[in-house]
Amino acid sequence: MRASVVGCLCFAGLIVVAMVSACVGRFPLHAGQVLHAMLAAAGMNPGPPPPDADMVHTILFGARLPRIGGAICVGASLSVAGAAYQAVFRNPLVSPGLLGVLAGAGTGAALGIVWGAGPAGVAGLSFVGGLAAVAFGVGVAHMFDAASMLMLVFGGLISSALFTALLSLLKYVADPQNQLPDIVFWLLGSLTQVTPRALSVLVLPVLAGTMLLSACGRMLDGLAMGDEEARTLGIPVMALRYGVIGGATVLAALTVSVAGMIGWVGLVVPHVARLLVGPCNMRVLPVSACIGAIFLLVCDDLARSLSAEEIPVGLIADLLGVVVFVSVLPLLRRGWRA
């Protein structure tokens, strides 16, 4: 009962924060202006249009709503991916970057910028780079002991180190006047590149991935008891482990390819969700999606409002993530001791 109430409150909070985000920005809008524009776009008759109706429509549908949708998708995906990784590895300090997906995605994006591949090419290479990094890490683990969790983490560390070195090499050979600033800005994380077309590509995989990973929640709970105990319950341990890792990796790589590298969301948000609804992964994963979306929406609102020049949302997420993590750390430590 408590988990259902918390879930409903989180969803309601997400709607409220999204409505506030539609009004916040360099050109503030009133709630009445936003409501009128949305009703008019839906084909309803909200009354005579105000004098600035065209400007409001352009700001809202051309820039602000795609960013809101992008923040929701990216925050939800990173949070669900982080919660899934923590459940699979049975480690509360695991984040989506453990197996090298962030380093690989950054390397792919940098390669696209150096090649002059354009926005779509950069996003595509970033996605491929993230998947390639995880595949390399898993391959290293298979060379030694595919069933060992330690070898899987070891492979991820090797993959992260390799792709971080490749990223540094690409930054070294990039044109310092044109290409290097683009690489650095991309690595800081930003939602400025989220277009309606990019959002349409992002929504369905995010929904499908969140639902599939949430459906695996009970089996992930069984996996938390250990591999042997999970097998006695009829859980296909290896298939579940690599299937969840694959799904979480696709979610993380897809969002990184759209918004760049945004840290702390996948690490902090699942802990907040567990404090609210308990350790059951079937509840933690969807609640993490809602809280992650709210968290990144707030970060993006701050990024657009704190100064005349927009601050990269990745910086705000890092700073705010540290504050949240330190705030909940005393509560988390009690659970870790137990």
C-alpha positions as CSV (number, residue, x, y, z in Angstrom):
1,M,0.0,0.0,0.0
2,R,2.8,2.4,0.9
3,A,4.7,1.7,-2.3
4,S,1.5,2.4,-4.4
5,V,1.0,5.7,-2.6
6,V,4.6,6.7,-3.1
7,G,4.5,5.8,-6.7
8,C,1.4,7.9,-7.3
9,L,2.9,10.8,-5.4
10,C,6.1,10.6,-7.5
11,F,4.1,10.5,-10.7
12,A,2.0,13.5,-9.6
13,G,5.2,15.3,-8.6
14,L,6.7,14.6,-12.1
15,I,3.6,16.2,-13.8
16,V,3.8,19.3,-11.5
17,V,7.6,19.7,-12.1
18,A,7.1,19.3,-15.8
19,M,4.4,22.0,-15.8
20,V,6.7,24.3,-13.8
21,S,9.5,23.6,-16.2
22,A,7.4,24.7,-19.1
23,C,7.1,28.2,-17.5
24,V,10.8,28.5,-16.4
25,G,13.6,29.8,-18.7
26,R,15.3,32.8,-20.1
27,F,11.8,33.9,-21.4
28,P,9.5,33.1,-18.5
29,L,5.9,32.1,-19.3
30,H,2.8,32.3,-17.2
31,A,0.8,29.2,-16.6
32,G,-2.2,30.7,-18.4
33,Q,0.0,31.2,-21.5
34,V,1.2,27.6,-21.4
35,L,-2.3,26.2,-20.9
36,H,-3.7,28.3,-23.7
37,A,-1.0,27.2,-26.2
38,M,-1.4,23.5,-25.2
39,L,-5.2,23.6,-25.5
40,A,-4.9,25.3,-28.9
41,A,-2.4,22.8,-30.1
42,A,-4.8,20.0,-29.0
43,G,-7.5,21.4,-31.2
44,M,-9.6,22.8,-28.4
45,N,-11.0,26.3,-28.2
46,P,-9.4,28.0,-25.2
47,G,-10.7,31.4,-26.2
48,P,-9.3,34.4,-28.1
49,P,-5.5,34.2,-28.5
50,P,-3.3,36.7,-26.6
51,P,-1.2,39.1,-28.5
52,D,2.0,37.0,-28.0
53,A,0.4,33.7,-28.9
54,D,2.8,33.0,-31.8
55,M,5.9,33.7,-29.7
56,V,4.6,31.5,-26.9
57,H,3.9,28.6,-29.3
58,T,7.3,28.9,-30.8
59,I,9.1,28.9,-27.4
60,L,7.0,26.1,-26.0
61,F,6.8,23.6,-28.8
62,G,10.0,24.5,-30.6
63,A,12.4,24.4,-27.7
64,R,10.9,24.0,-24.2
65,L,8.7,20.9,-24.5
66,P,11.3,18.8,-26.4
67,R,13.8,19.6,-23.6
68,I,11.3,18.7,-20.9
69,G,10.6,15.4,-22.7
70,G,14.4,14.8,-23.2
71,A,15.1,15.5,-19.5
72,I,12.3,13.0,-18.5
73,C,13.6,10.3,-20.8
74,V,17.3,10.8,-19.9
75,G,16.7,11.0,-16.2
76,A,14.4,8.0,-16.1
77,S,16.7,5.9,-18.3
78,L,19.9,6.6,-16.3
79,S,18.1,5.9,-13.0
80,V,16.6,2.7,-14.2
81,A,19.9,1.6,-15.6
82,G,21.7,2.4,-12.4
83,A,19.1,0.5,-10.3
84,A,19.4,-2.5,-12.6
85,Y,23.2,-2.5,-12.4
86,Q,23.1,-2.2,-8.6
87,A,20.7,-5.2,-8.4
88,V,22.7,-7.4,-10.8
89,F,26.1,-6.6,-9.2
90,R,24.7,-6.6,-5.7
91,N,26.7,-3.5,-5.0
92,P,25.1,-0.2,-3.8
93,L,28.0,1.9,-5.3
94,V,27.6,0.7,-8.9
95,S,26.5,3.2,-11.6
96,P,25.8,2.8,-15.3
97,G,29.4,3.7,-16.1
98,L,30.8,0.5,-14.4
99,L,31.3,-1.5,-17.6
100,G,32.6,1.4,-19.6
101,V,29.4,2.6,-21.3
102,L,30.1,6.3,-20.5
103,A,33.7,6.2,-21.7
104,G,32.7,4.3,-24.8
105,A,29.9,6.7,-25.6
106,G,32.2,9.7,-25.1
107,T,34.9,8.1,-27.4
108,G,32.3,7.5,-30.1
109,A,31.0,11.1,-29.9
110,A,34.5,12.5,-30.0
111,L,35.3,10.4,-33.0
112,G,32.1,11.7,-34.7
113,I,33.1,15.3,-34.0
114,V,36.7,14.8,-35.3
115,W,35.3,13.2,-38.4
116,G,32.8,16.0,-38.9
117,A,29.9,13.5,-38.9
118,G,27.2,16.0,-37.9
119,P,24.7,15.8,-35.0
120,A,23.1,12.6,-36.1
121,G,26.4,11.0,-36.9
122,V,27.8,12.0,-33.5
123,A,24.8,10.6,-31.7
124,G,24.9,7.3,-33.7
125,L,28.7,6.9,-33.1
126,S,28.2,7.6,-29.4
127,F,25.5,4.9,-29.1
128,V,27.7,2.4,-30.9
129,G,30.7,3.4,-28.8
130,G,28.8,2.7,-25.6
131,L,27.7,-0.7,-26.7
132,A,31.2,-1.5,-28.0
133,A,32.8,-0.6,-24.7
134,V,30.4,-2.9,-22.7
135,A,30.9,-5.7,-25.3
136,F,34.6,-5.4,-24.9
137,G,34.4,-5.6,-21.1
138,V,32.1,-8.6,-21.2
139,G,34.5,-10.2,-23.7
140,V,37.4,-9.7,-21.4
141,A,35.4,-11.4,-18.6
142,H,34.6,-14.3,-20.8
143,M,38.3,-14.9,-21.5
144,F,38.8,-15.7,-17.9
145,D,35.6,-16.7,-16.1
146,A,32.3,-15.7,-17.5
147,A,30.4,-16.8,-14.4
148,S,32.6,-14.6,-12.1
149,M,31.2,-11.3,-11.0
150,L,34.7,-10.1,-10.1
151,M,35.9,-10.9,-13.6
152,L,33.0,-8.9,-15.1
153,V,33.9,-5.9,-13.0
154,F,37.5,-6.4,-13.9
155,G,36.6,-6.4,-17.6
156,G,34.6,-3.2,-17.1
157,L,37.6,-1.5,-15.5
158,I,39.8,-2.5,-18.4
159,S,37.2,-1.3,-20.9
160,S,36.8,2.0,-19.2
161,A,40.6,2.5,-19.1
162,L,40.9,1.7,-22.8
163,F,38.1,3.9,-24.0
164,T,39.2,6.7,-21.7
165,A,42.7,6.6,-23.2
166,L,41.1,6.6,-26.7
167,L,39.0,9.6,-25.8
168,S,42.1,11.4,-24.6
169,L,43.9,10.6,-27.8
170,L,41.0,12.0,-29.9
171,K,41.0,15.2,-27.8
172,Y,44.8,15.5,-28.4
173,V,44.4,15.2,-32.2
174,A,41.3,17.3,-32.4
175,D,41.4,20.9,-33.9
176,P,41.9,23.1,-30.8
177,Q,39.9,25.9,-32.3
178,N,36.8,24.1,-33.6
179,Q,36.6,20.5,-32.6
180,L,38.1,20.4,-29.1
181,P,35.6,22.9,-27.6
182,D,32.7,20.8,-29.1
183,I,34.1,17.6,-27.5
184,V,34.5,19.3,-24.1
185,F,31.0,20.8,-24.2
186,W,29.5,17.4,-25.2
187,L,31.3,15.7,-22.4
188,L,29.8,18.2,-19.9
189,G,26.3,17.1,-20.8
190,S,23.5,19.2,-22.3
191,L,19.9,19.0,-23.4
192,T,20.2,21.7,-26.0
193,Q,20.5,19.1,-28.8
194,V,17.2,17.4,-28.0
195,T,14.8,18.0,-30.9
196,P,11.3,16.7,-31.5
197,R,12.7,14.1,-33.9
198,A,15.4,12.9,-31.4
199,L,12.7,12.8,-28.7
200,S,10.5,10.6,-30.9
201,V,13.3,8.2,-31.4
202,L,14.0,8.1,-27.6
203,V,10.6,7.7,-26.1
204,L,9.6,4.2,-27.2
205,P,13.0,2.5,-26.3
206,V,12.9,4.2,-22.9
207,L,9.4,3.0,-22.2
208,A,10.1,-0.5,-23.4
209,G,13.4,-0.8,-21.5
210,T,11.9,0.5,-18.3
211,M,8.9,-1.9,-18.5
212,L,11.1,-4.9,-19.3
213,L,13.6,-4.2,-16.6
214,S,10.8,-3.6,-14.1
215,A,9.2,-6.9,-15.1
216,C,12.5,-8.6,-14.1
217,G,12.3,-7.2,-10.6
218,R,11.2,-10.3,-8.8
219,M,14.0,-12.4,-10.4
220,L,16.5,-9.7,-9.5
221,D,15.3,-10.0,-5.9
222,G,16.1,-13.7,-6.1
223,L,19.4,-13.0,-7.6
224,A,20.3,-10.8,-4.6
225,M,20.4,-14.0,-2.4
226,G,23.3,-15.4,-4.5
227,D,23.6,-17.4,-7.6
228,E,23.1,-20.9,-6.1
229,E,20.0,-19.8,-4.2
230,A,18.6,-18.2,-7.3
231,R,19.1,-21.3,-9.3
232,T,17.2,-23.4,-6.8
233,L,14.3,-21.0,-7.3
234,G,14.4,-21.7,-11.0
235,I,16.0,-18.4,-12.0
236,P,18.2,-18.5,-15.2
237,V,21.1,-16.7,-13.5
238,M,23.4,-16.1,-16.5
239,A,20.6,-15.3,-18.9
240,L,19.1,-12.8,-16.4
241,R,22.4,-11.2,-15.6
242,Y,23.5,-10.6,-19.1
243,G,20.0,-9.7,-20.3
244,V,19.6,-7.0,-17.6
245,I,23.1,-5.7,-18.3
246,G,22.3,-5.6,-22.0
247,G,19.0,-3.8,-21.5
248,A,20.5,-1.3,-19.0
249,T,23.4,-0.7,-21.3
250,V,21.2,0.1,-24.2
251,L,19.2,2.6,-22.1
252,A,22.4,4.3,-20.8
253,A,24.1,4.4,-24.2
254,L,20.9,5.8,-25.9
255,T,20.5,8.6,-23.4
256,V,24.2,9.5,-23.4
257,S,24.1,9.7,-27.2
258,V,21.4,12.3,-27.0
259,A,22.5,14.4,-23.9
260,G,26.1,13.7,-23.4
261,M,27.7,12.4,-20.2
262,I,25.5,13.1,-17.2
263,G,26.7,11.5,-14.0
264,W,25.4,10.8,-10.5
265,V,21.8,10.3,-11.6
266,G,22.2,6.5,-12.0
267,L,24.0,6.3,-8.6
268,V,22.0,8.5,-6.3
269,V,18.4,8.1,-7.5
270,P,18.0,4.3,-6.9
271,H,19.1,4.8,-3.3
272,V,16.4,7.5,-2.8
273,A,13.9,5.1,-4.3
274,R,14.9,2.3,-2.0
275,L,14.5,4.6,1.0
276,L,10.9,5.4,-0.1
277,V,9.6,2.0,-1.2
278,G,12.0,-0.6,0.2
279,P,14.4,-3.1,-1.5
280,C,11.9,-4.8,-3.8
281,N,13.2,-4.2,-7.4
282,M,9.8,-4.4,-9.0
283,R,8.9,-1.2,-7.0
284,V,12.4,0.4,-7.0
285,L,12.8,0.5,-10.8
286,P,9.6,2.4,-11.8
287,V,9.9,4.7,-8.8
288,S,13.5,5.4,-9.8
289,A,12.3,6.3,-13.2
290,C,9.9,9.0,-11.8
291,I,12.4,10.3,-9.3
292,G,15.2,10.4,-11.9
293,A,13.0,12.3,-14.3
294,I,12.1,14.8,-11.6
295,F,15.8,15.2,-10.6
296,L,17.0,15.9,-14.1
297,L,14.1,18.3,-14.8
298,V,15.1,20.3,-11.7
299,C,18.7,20.3,-12.9
300,D,17.7,21.5,-16.3
301,D,15.6,24.3,-14.9
302,L,18.5,25.4,-12.8
303,A,20.8,25.2,-15.8
304,R,18.5,27.4,-17.8
305,S,17.8,29.9,-15.0
306,L,20.8,30.5,-12.8
307,S,22.7,32.7,-15.3
308,A,22.3,34.6,-18.6
309,E,24.5,31.9,-20.3
310,E,23.1,28.4,-20.0
311,I,25.1,26.1,-17.7
312,P,25.7,22.5,-18.9
313,V,23.2,20.3,-17.1
314,G,25.8,17.7,-16.4
315,L,27.6,20.2,-14.1
316,I,24.3,20.9,-12.2
317,A,23.6,17.2,-12.0
318,D,27.0,16.5,-10.5
319,L,26.8,19.3,-7.9
320,L,23.2,18.5,-6.9
321,G,23.9,14.8,-6.9
322,V,26.7,15.1,-4.5
323,V,24.5,17.2,-2.1
324,V,21.7,14.6,-2.3
325,F,24.0,11.7,-1.8
326,V,25.7,13.3,1.2
327,S,22.2,14.1,2.6
328,V,20.9,10.6,2.4
329,L,24.2,8.8,3.3
330,P,23.5,8.5,7.0
331,L,20.2,6.6,6.2
332,L,22.0,4.5,3.6
333,R,24.8,3.4,5.9
334,R,22.2,1.9,8.3
335,G,20.9,-0.2,5.5
336,W,24.4,-1.3,4.4
337,R,25.3,-2.3,8.0
338,A,22.2,-4.4,8.1
